[in-house]
Amino acid sequence: MQQLIINITNESKARSLINFLKQLDFIRIEKVSNEKQLLEFQSEISESFKDLKEQNVSSWKNKKLTLKNA
């Protein structure tokens, strides 16, 4: 599967293109909210910091990670 990101500046033309693409059986269109992606990323970062603070980490190639001011 290949994914492409197309930024279209004209909303009317974008709708026309999407309507055309929906007619093709080999294309699946998913609308992704930028806000949703950002919230998921923030959640993952918060969870990672929580694990680090609680020392729920393991060594990685004999290296140790220390957080300061976290």
Residue pairs with C-beta under 8 A, 6 or more apart in sequence:
6 17
8 14
8 17
18 29
21 27
21 29
22 29
49 67
49 70
51 57
52 65
52 67
52 70
53 67
53 70
57 65
